[in-house]
Amino acid sequence: MNARISVCIPAYNRPEQLRSLLDSIVSQKSSDYDIVICEDDSPCRIQIHNVVKSYQAEYPELIQYHENKFNLGYDGNIRELFTKATGEYCMFMGNDDLLAEGALEAVAAALNRYRHIGVIMRSYATFDKAPRNIIQIHRYFESERYFPAGPDTVATFFRRMVVLSGLVIHRNCALKYCKPIFEGTLLYQLYLTANVLLDMDGIFVPDVLALYRLGASPDFGKSLAEREKFTPGKQTPESSVSFVRGFLEIARHVDKIRCVKIYKRVLYDMGNYAYPILAIQARQQPFAKFLRYIYNLEKIGFWRSVSFQAYFLCLLALGPNRMDKLIGWIKKRFGYTPMIGKVFRGINRLGN
C-alpha cells in the first residue's frame, strides 16, 4: 500500500512560476497525493490566490490553500506546512521549481521497497529558463542507497539537503521536532532532517525528482528574522557568510543536543564541496571583496579544508567559467557527483 504524500509549497510571490509548478504536479500519474500551499503574506497574495483558485476549480479536493496571517519567513513557513499537511510524507517544492516527470511514482516505489524511512535524498537537475535546457544533473551516488538511522547517515545527508525541492520527510517524526528555532537561517529543513535521521532510516533515490530553476532573484530577507542576514534580490558576500554560519550552527546544535559527533564531519564535507558558494561570489564581487569573503569563511573554520583552499586557488587561476565547465565535465563523465574524502555511502541493497 502506497504512503500518501503531501506535496508542500511555501508560496511567496512568483504566481506565474507557481502555475508552472502546479502543472508539473497535476500531470503526475500517481494518484495518492495532495498539494498543500502556505502563502506567506507576499505582495502577490491576490494573484497567487487566483492561480490556486483556478486549479481548485479543475481539481476539487486536491489542493489545500492557506494564507499566513503575517509573514513567517522561509523557515517558519516550512514549519507551518508540516502542521497543515495530512500525508504520511511531506515532499517539498520551491515555488519556482518543477516536479520532474514520474517523481511521485519513483518516491512511492522507493518507500514500498523499504520500511521505517524518515528522509529521501533526491537527485535533481538545474535548468535555465525552460525545463528542456538542462544545465546539470546533481546525483550524489551512482545507484539507490539505503542509510540506517544514526550519525553516519546524518553527516552524509546534511549538506545534500540544502536544496529544498524534491526533499521528502516523514511528517509525524518531523512534527516531534517542529519548534521556532533557527529562524532566518533558510535552513530549517537541515535541523529537521538531522533529527529525523537519528530516529528513522534514509534512502537515496537516483531518479531526478525535481527541476531547479536557475537565475531567479532570491526573495529572502523580508521577514523579521531574515532582515539582518539577507538582502532581497541579492546574493551578497555577507548573506553567504550568514548562510554558512547558520548551516554550521545547526550541525553544532544537533551534535550537542542529541549527543552525536557530526559537527566536524559536516564542516569537513562542506569544505570538500564548497565550490558553488565560492563561484557565485567570484563572479559577482571585485577581487578585494572576494578575498575578504574568503577570509571570513576561513575564520568560521574552513582554513582547515584542503579542498576549500584548492577551489579558491583554482578560481583565481582559471576563473569561474572555466571551473564550471571542468566540474560539469567531470560530473557528466562519472554520471554522478564524485565522492571527495570520507563519506558514508550507505548500503546497496538492490545489487546494482
Residue pairs with C-beta under 8 A, 6 or more apart in sequence:
2 30
2 32
2 108
2 111
2 112
3 32
3 87
3 88
3 89
3 108
3 111
4 32
4 33
4 34
4 86
4 87
4 88
4 89
5 30
5 32
5 33
5 34
5 87
5 88
5 89
5 90
5 91
5 104
5 107
5 108
5 168
6 33
6 34
6 35
6 36
6 85
6 86
6 87
6 89
6 90
6 91
6 171
7 25
7 33
7 34
7 35
7 36
7 91
7 93
7 99
7 104
8 36
8 37
8 38
8 81
8 82
8 85
8 90
8 91
8 92
8 93
9 18
9 21
9 35
9 36
9 37
9 38
9 81
9 92
9 93
9 95
10 38
10 40
10 74
10 77
10 78
10 81
10 92
10 94
10 95
11 18
11 37
11 38
11 39
11 40
11 42
11 48
11 95
12 39
12 40
12 42
12 77
12 95
12 219
13 42
13 43
13 44
13 48
13 95
13 219
14 44
14 95
14 96
14 216
14 219
15 44
15 47
15 48
15 50
15 51
17 95
17 96
17 213
17 216
18 37
18 48
18 51
18 52
18 95
18 96
19 51
20 98
21 93
21 95
21 96
21 97
21 98
21 99
22 35
22 51
22 52
22 55
22 63
24 98
24 99
24 100
24 101
24 211
25 33
25 35
25 93
25 99
26 55
26 59
26 62
27 101
28 99
28 101
28 102
28 103
28 104
28 105
29 102
29 104
29 105
30 104
30 105
30 108
32 108
33 87
33 91
33 104
34 62
34 63
34 64
34 86
34 87
35 62
35 63
35 64
36 63
36 64
36 66
36 81
36 84
36 85
36 86
36 90
37 48
37 52
37 63
37 64
37 65
37 66
38 66
38 67
38 68
38 77
38 80
38 81
38 84
39 45
39 48
39 49
39 65
39 66
39 67
39 68
40 68
40 71
40 72
40 73
40 77
40 223
41 67
41 68
41 69
41 70
41 71
41 72
42 48
42 71
45 67
49 65
49 67
52 63
52 65
53 65
55 62
55 63
56 62
56 63
56 65
64 84
64 85
64 86
66 80
66 84
68 77
68 80
71 222
71 223
71 224
72 79
72 80
72 223
73 183
73 184
73 220
73 222
73 223
73 224
73 225
73 226
74 186
74 188
74 220
74 223
74 226
75 182
75 183
75 184
75 185
75 186
75 187
75 188
75 225
76 180
76 183
76 188
76 223
76 225
78 92
78 164
78 188
78 189
78 192
79 178
79 179
79 180
79 188
81 90
81 92
82 90
82 171
82 174
82 175
82 178
82 192
83 175
83 178
85 171
87 171
88 170
88 171
88 172
89 107
89 111
89 168
89 169
89 170
89 171
90 168
90 169
90 171
90 174
91 104
91 107
91 166
91 167
91 168
92 164
92 165
92 166
92 167
92 168
92 169
92 189
93 99
93 164
93 165
93 166
93 210
94 164
94 165
94 212
94 213
96 213
96 216
97 165
97 210
97 211
97 212
97 213
98 127
98 131
98 210
98 211
98 213
99 166
99 209
99 210
99 211
100 124
100 125
100 166
100 207
100 208
100 209
100 210
100 211
102 207
103 166
103 207
103 208
103 209
103 210
106 205
106 207
106 209
107 120
107 168
107 205
107 209
110 117
110 120
110 144
110 203
110 205
111 117
111 120
113 349
114 146
114 201
114 203
116 149
116 200
116 201
117 170
117 200
117 201
117 202
117 203
118 149
118 169
118 170
118 173
118 196
118 197
118 199
118 200
118 201
118 202
119 157
119 161
119 167
119 168
119 169
119 170
119 193
119 196
119 197
119 200
119 202
119 203
120 167
120 168
120 202
120 203
120 204
120 205
121 140
121 147
121 157
121 160
121 161
121 202
121 203
121 204
121 205
122 166
122 167
122 168
122 205
122 207
122 208
122 209
122 210
123 137
123 138
123 139
123 140
123 166
123 205
123 206
123 207
123 208
123 209
124 137
124 138
124 163
124 165
124 166
124 208
124 209
124 210
124 211
124 212
125 134
125 135
125 136
125 137
125 138
125 208
125 210
125 211
125 212
126 134
126 135
126 136
126 138
126 211
126 212
126 213
126 214
127 133
127 134
127 135
127 211
127 212
127 213
127 214
128 135
128 214
128 215
129 215
131 211
134 211
135 214
135 328
136 328
136 331
137 208
137 331
138 163
138 331
138 337
139 206
139 208
139 335
139 336
139 337
140 160
140 204
140 336
140 337
141 204
141 206
141 336
141 345
141 346
142 206
142 334
142 335
142 336
143 206
143 348
143 350
143 352
144 203
144 204
144 205
144 206
144 348
144 349
144 350
144 352
145 203
145 204
145 345
145 346
145 347
145 348
146 201
146 202
146 203
146 346
146 347
146 348
146 349
147 153
147 156
147 157
147 197
147 201
147 202
147 203
147 204
147 344
147 346
147 347
148 201
148 346
148 347
149 197
149 198
149 199
149 200
149 201
149 202
150 197
150 198
150 260
151 198
151 260
151 261
151 262
151 265
152 344
153 197
153 201
153 202
153 344
153 346
154 193
154 194
154 197
154 198
154 254
154 260
154 262
155 262
155 265
155 266
155 269
155 343
155 344
156 269
156 343
156 344
156 345
156 346
157 193
157 194
157 197
157 202
158 190
158 193
158 194
158 251
158 262
158 266
158 269
159 247
159 266
159 269
159 270
159 273
161 167
161 189
161 190
161 193
162 187
162 190
162 247
163 210
163 212
164 189
165 209
165 210
165 211
165 212
166 209
166 210
167 189
167 193
169 189
169 192
169 193
169 196
170 196
170 200
173 196
173 199
173 200
174 192
174 195
174 196
176 195
176 199
177 191
177 192
177 195
177 196
178 192
181 191
181 253
182 188
182 191
182 246
182 249
182 250
182 253
183 225
184 223
184 225
184 226
184 228
184 229
184 230
184 246
185 229
185 243
185 246
185 247
185 249
185 250
186 220
186 226
186 230
186 243
186 246
187 243
187 246
187 247
187 250
190 247
190 250
190 251
191 250
191 253
191 254
194 250
194 251
194 254
194 258
194 262
195 254
195 258
198 254
198 258
198 260
202 346
203 346
204 346
206 336
217 232
217 233
217 234
218 230
218 232
218 233
218 234
218 235
219 232
219 233
220 226
220 230
220 232
221 227
221 229
221 230
221 231
221 232
221 239
222 232
229 239
229 242
229 243
229 246
230 239
230 242
230 243
231 238
231 239
235 280
235 281
235 284
237 281
237 285
237 289
237 290
237 292
237 293
237 296
240 277
240 280
240 281
240 293
241 293
241 296
241 297
241 300
243 277
244 270
244 277
244 297
244 300
245 300
247 266
247 270
248 263
248 266
248 267
248 270
248 300
248 301
251 262
251 263
251 266
251 267
252 263
254 260
254 262
255 261
255 262
255 263
267 301
267 302
267 304
267 305
268 304
268 305
268 341
269 341
269 343
270 302
270 305
271 302
271 304
271 305
271 306
271 307
271 308
272 305
272 307
272 308
272 340
272 341
273 307
273 337
273 340
274 297
274 302
274 305
274 307
274 308
274 311
275 311
275 323
275 327
278 294
278 308
278 311
278 312
278 315
279 315
279 320
279 323
279 324
281 290
281 293
282 290
282 315
282 319
282 320
283 320
285 293
294 312
297 308
298 308
302 308
303 309
307 340
307 341
311 323
314 323
315 323
318 326
330 338
331 337
331 338
339 345
